[in-house]
Amino acid sequence: MSSYFTDLAQQYIDGKWRPGTGSWDIITVNPYNGEKLASITIATVDEVDEAYRAAARAQKQWAATSPYARRTVFENVLRLVEEREPEISAILVDEAGGTLGKAAFELHLAKEFLRESIQLTLRPEGRILPSPIDGKENRVYREPVGVVGVISPFNVPFLLSLKSVAPALALGNGVVLKPHQNTPVAGGTVIAKLFEDAGLPPGLLNVVVTDIAEIGDAFLEHPIPRVISFTGSDRVGRHVATVAASHFKRSVIELGGNSAFVVLDDADLDYAVDAAVFSRFVHQGQVCMAANRILVDRSVADEFTEKFVAKTKTLKAGDPRDPQTIIGPLINSSQAEAVSSVVTQAIAAGANALLHGTTTENVVEPSVLAGLPTDSPLLRQEVFGPVVFLNTFDGEDEAVRLVNDTPYGLSGAVHTADVERGVAFARQIVTGMFHVNDSTVHDEPIVPFGGEKNSGVGRLNGEMTVEAFTTTKWISVQHGRSGFPF
């Protein structure tokens, strides 16, 4: 395993593996035991420029390549992921702190998105539209945007890098990827290695491992990329969207959430408990779709709460390499401290700690906090860790109001014996996604994924991905002579 972190601890620019030329190194460590995994000398502004220019040069030939030939590359990548799954899983566990179960879940979805990318190579279609002018033919071509800049997060690094990188390439674009500093291998260079070994032409995919302290906004402001795909916090996302817009670039912004898991009075409580525990505690709560808030109808609150707390107590926290571990470490000490501080603040604000987990270095055990006043700011923010707020409501109208009382709108779930009641409830929520009788955490390759309000702008997956990473060009042809007014 150490050889992966040694071999891939470099920049990948214009088809070459090379060190950065910055004056300092990004050190990536195992968040569970503090073991140093890799040291990568950062890329400078000049290297970001080289990466974008390499992508632009390579993209022209790539776009002219038969989609059937492009498709072969993605078939090869999928085969390599399947062959190297144990190694990639170990990288995800060691660098991102995910459990073995989370790594398996992430790799399963990654393979599904690769299968969709194989199909995307053949998806774009042109159109011929009628004209009111005699003899005129209106052709609408769908073409690649050119080069896409991708900025990916630390929490689900392999999948969330791949779900922008692979479709952008499949649709004929070049890509420059900047993975998160905490996961430069899992979210960056391992993907470059897979595509290199799969036969992707050099220069089309570049990975720059760097930091804004070194490059500022150069990644966003560079004149070559026409689309920026960003996944991360709403604070950074607001800046990314602002800079991109100021340079007339399109952006796809996937941000955080403050999802609610709603239990109506007719829900199957045992099933709802299982779904709620998964919704909150998958990957230690470091998932944008995770259920920060659990809202339960008062008539069933006591029974649900008892069962929910009991199941949460069974979740083993500790070493993510242990197959029995459900709660692994948070990504770093600052995240662990921030999550522990939320628990302290909530209790001080009047919450009742039904379960108060301890913190040991970066491992934060689950906390279940009930009865926090509904006007508390803590109920409106995203908590990226294993802490959940449990509140009651009286009737659906109050539930709808509470669910919508947040600046976010990414995901959510409602449980009820009446599916159509659940759908009617879901349609009242201002959110990009909502699930009836399931968890809040879902992503599927052909279903539009994205949020409302502070949870982002734009959608990915399926046809939405085609819209995101291509553009249209109108070419008209006049058969015969046209008339002019002068």
N, C-alpha and C positions, 0 to 999 in steps of 0.2 A: 504493500500500500504506500509506503514512504516514497517508492520510486515514482508513483503518480504525482505526488506533490512536488517532488524534485524536478521531474521532467516537464511538468506543465506549469511551473512557476516562472513563466516568461510572458512577454507580449507576443501576439501573433498578428503580424502586419505584412500584407502583400505576400502571403504564402510562406513567410519565414518566421521561425521561432527565434526570438532575440530578447536580450534584456532591455529594459527601459533605460533612458539616459537621465532620469531625474536625480535629484540630490539626496533622496531618502527612499526607504523601503516600506512597503506595506507588509506587515507580518500577520499571517493568518494562523489562528490557534484553535485547538479543540476546545469548544466552550464547556465541555464537561470536566476535563482534567488539566486544562491549561497547556497541554503539549503543543510545542511549536510545530506547525505543519509545513509552512512555506514562507519564504521571504522573496518578495517580488519588487524589484526596483521600478518605481512608477514611470508611467509614460508622461512625456511633456506635451506642451501645445504643438510642437513641431511633429511629434509622433502621431498625435490625433489628426493633424493635417495630412500626414503621409497615409494614414489608414483610410481617411475619406477619399483621398485622391486615387488610392489603389482600388477601392471599391467602385469609384466612378469609371475608371479605365476598364476594369473587368466586366462591368455591368452591360456595356453596349453589346459585346459579343454574346454574353449570357442571355440577354433579352432576345437576340436573334436566333438563338439555339432552339431547335424543335422542342416543344413541351414534352414530347415522348422521351427525348434524350435527357431532359432535366429530371423527369420523373425517376429515372434509374438511380440518380444520386440519393433520392429520399428513400427509395427501396433499400439501398445499401445502408443508409444511416439506421433505418429501423432494424435491419438484420444485425448491425454492430451493437446497437443498444441491447438487443436480446442476448447477444453473445457475451457482452461485458456487464450485464446487469449486476452480478455480485460485486464487481469492482466499483461501479457507479454508486451502488447502494452504500458501500463502505465509505465512499467519499462524502455522501450526503450525511451519514451518521457522524463522521469525524469532524467535518468542517461546519455543517449547519446545525449539528446537535439534535437532528431528528432521530426518532426511534426507528427501529427496524420496520415496524408496521407503517410508519409514516413514509419511509423511503420506498416501501413496496407500493403504497398508494400513489406516491408521486410518479414513480416509474410506470405504473399502469396507465396513468393519465397521459404521461409523456408519449408513450407508444400509441395511444389513441390519437393524439394530436399529430404525430408523424404520419399515421395512416391517412388522416384528413389532408395533410400537406401533399401526399402523393396524389390525391384527387385534385387538389387545388391547381396543380400544374396545368390541368386541362379545363379548368373552370371558366376562365374569362371568355366572354363572348362579345362579338361586335353586333351592331344593329344597323338596319337600313330603315330610315324613317321617311314618311311621305313629305312632300313639299307642296305648297300652294302654287308654286311657279312651274309652269309647263317645262318638261324636259330636265328638271333638276332632281338629282339623287343625293340624299343626305346619308352619309355614312358616319356612324359613331364607333370609333375604335376604343377599346379598353386596353390601356398600356401600363407598364410598370411606372411608378413614380420616379424611379432612378435609384436613389440610395436612401436607406432608412437607418436612422440612429436609434439604438435600443438601449435603454437603461433599466436594469432589472434589480429586484430586491433580494434580501438575504433569506427570507422565510421559506420559500419554495423555489430555490434558485434554478435548478435544472429545468423544471417544467415552465416557470414563468419567463425564463430566457428563451427557451425553445419555442413557446407558443407565439412569439413574435418573430424570432429569427427564421424558423423553418417556413412559415407561410410567406414572409417577405421574399425569401430566396425562391421559393416555389413559383411565385408570381412574376419572377424575372428581375428582381431588384438585387442590388448589392447591399451589404449590411456592415455597420460598425457597431459592435456590442461593448457596452461598458458595464461589467457586472459590479455588484455591491462589493465594497472593500472587505467585508467579512466572509464573503464566499466567492473569491475570484476564480477558483478552480471549478467548484460544483456548478457555478452559474456562468462560467465563461470559457476557460481554456479547455475543459474536457469536451465542451460542445465543438470548439474549433478542431480538436483532434479527431472527433467522430466524423465531421464533414470532410476534413483533409483525407482521412483514410477511406472515406466513401467515394472519393474522386471529384469533389467540388473543385472547379478551376481556381487556381491561386488568385488571391486578391479580392475575391467576391465576399468572403467573410473575414472580418478583422476583429480582434479582441484587444481592447486597450484597458489595462488595469491601472487606474489612476484615481486622483482625488481632486475635488474642486479647490482645495488649498493650493494645488499645483497648476491646474488648468483654468480655474474660474469657470466662465460660461462658454469656453471655446467649443466644447462638444455640441452645445445647442446653437451657437451663433454661426458656426462654420457655414459657408455658402452652399456647400454641396448637398447635404441631406435635405430632402423636401418633406419628410415626415419624421417626427420624433415619437417613439412609443416608450412611455414611462410607466412603471409600476412602482409605487412606494407610498410615502406619507402625503397627506393633504398639504402640509406646510411646504414641502419641497415641490410637490406637484403644482401648486399655485404658481411658484416661481418658474418652473419649466414651461407651463402653459403661457405665462406672460411673455417670457423671452421668445418662445417659438412664434407667438402671434405677432410680436413686434418685428420679426423677420419674415413675416408672411409664410410661415411654415405651418403645415397641418400637424396636429398632435392628437395622439390617442392616450388619454390619461386615466389609468386605473389606480384608484386610491383606496383609502381605508374605509372602514365601516363601523357601525355601532348597531349590529343586527339584534333584532328582538325575536325570541322564541316564545310563541303565544300558545297557551293551553286553554281551550274553551271548556265549558262545563260538561260537554258530552265526549271528551277525548278518552281514548284508551290510555290510561295513565301509565301503565307499565311500559307500553311502547313509547309513549311520550318521554318518559324518563330516559330510556335508552338513547333516543334521538337527541335529547337535550344535552346529555352528558357528552356525547360525541361532538355535538355542535359547539360546545364551549371549550372542550379540553383537547381536541385534536391538535397535535403539534404544540402542546403547552399553551394553546390560545393564540399562537403567533400566526393567525390566519385572518385575512381581511374580512372574510365572511363569517367568522366565528360569532357565536351568540354572546354578546356582552350582557344582555338583559334577558331574563326569563320572567314572563308575565303570565300569571295564573289566575283564572277565575276564582274568586273567593270561596265559592261553594266546594271546590275540590283542592284548595290550596294546602290544607293540612296534610292530606294523604299524599299529594304529589311531593310536597317538600320533604316529608319523612323518607320517601323512597329515593328521591333525588340525592339527598345528603348521604343516605346509606350507600348508594352505588358509588358516589364520588369518593367516599372513604376507602373504597377497594382499589382505587387507581394507584398503582405502584409508581413512585417517583425515584429517579436515580440514573444509573448508567444506561445510556441509550443503546449500548451494544447488547444489553440483557434482553432477550426476547420477551420477558415478562413486563418490562418497563413500558408504561403508558405516558408518563410525564418525564421528559428529558430536560436538559438544561435550556434556559433562555440563551440567546445568542451571545450576550456579553454581560459584564457586571453592571453596567449602567442601566441596561434593561431590567435586570433583576432588582436593582435598587429602586427603579421607578415603579415597578409593579408592587413591591413591598410597601412603598410609600402610599400608593393608592389605598391599600387595605387599611393602613393607619389613618389616613384622612377620612375614609368612609366611616370607620368606627367612631372617630371623633365627631363626625357629623350626625351620628345617631343610628348608624346601621348596627344590626345585631349579627354578630359573627356566629353563624350556625356551624361553620367549620373554618378554623383559622390555621392555615398551613404555615409551616416554618420555612425559612430560607437558609440553604446551606450552599455557600458560594453562588453558582449560577442556577442551582436547582431550587425552584420555588414550588412548594406544594400547593394544591388547590385550596382556595378560600371561597366559601359561600356566604354572602352577605345579604341579609334580608331587612326590609323595612327602611331602606334609605329614603329620606324625604323626596318626593317626586320632583321637587324643584332643584335638587342638587345638581351642580354642574358635572359631577362624576357620572351621572346617568346619560350625559350627552356627549361624552368623549369616548374615543376608542382606547380600550385597555388591551395592550398586546401581551397578554400573559394569562395564567390560570386563575383568574378572579372572575366571579360571576355575581351579578346583582339580581336578587329575586324579589319581585313585588307582586302584589295582588291587584285585581281590578273588579269592578262590579258592572258586568254587561259589556257587550261588544262595542258600544259607542265609546266608552271610556278606554277600552283596549286600543281601538284605532287611534284615539288621541294620544295615548302614551307612546305607541309605536312610532308615530310620526313626529313626536316631540324630540327631534334630534337634527343636527345639521347634516347628518349623513343619510344615504339612501342606497345601500348596496344590495343587501340580501335580507332574508328573514324566513320564518316558518310559522305555520299555524297548524294546530292539531285539533281535529274534530271528527265525530262519527259521520257527519254529513259533508261529503266532498264539495257539493255546490255551495254550501254555507262557507266552507273554507275559501273557495274561489271568490265568492262575493266579498269576503273579508280582505283577501289579498289585493283585490282591485282598488281598495280604498287606501292602500299604503303607497306613499310616494317613494318608490324604490325601483331599481333596475331589475331585480329578481326577487321572487318570493315563492316558497314551496309549501304545498299542502301535504300534511302527514308525512314529513320527512325532516331531514336535518337542514340547517342553514347553509351548509358547505357543499356546494356542487359546482362542477364545471364540465361541460360536454362540448366536443369539438364543433358541432354544427348549430348550437343554440346561442343566440346573442348574449354576450357576457359584458356587463358594465353597470355603472351606477348613476344615480341622480344626485343632485345637490353637491355636497362636498366630497362625494364618492367618485367623482370623475366625469370625464367628457368623452363621448364616443363609445363604440362597442367593438369587440373582437369576436372571432369564431365564425366559421361558415361564410355566408355571404357578406357579413359585416367585415370580415377580414379582407375580402376582395375589395370592398369599398375603401377600407383603410389604407391599403398598400398599392392601389392602382389609381389611375386617373383616366378621364375620358377625353377624347379628341374628336371634334367634329370636322370632317372633310366633306365638302360638297362638290359635286361634279355636275356641270351644266352640259347636257347633251343638246347640241344645236346652239342657236344664238339666243342670248337673253336680251330683253329690252331694257332701256335705261331712260329715266325721266329727262335727261338733258345730255 
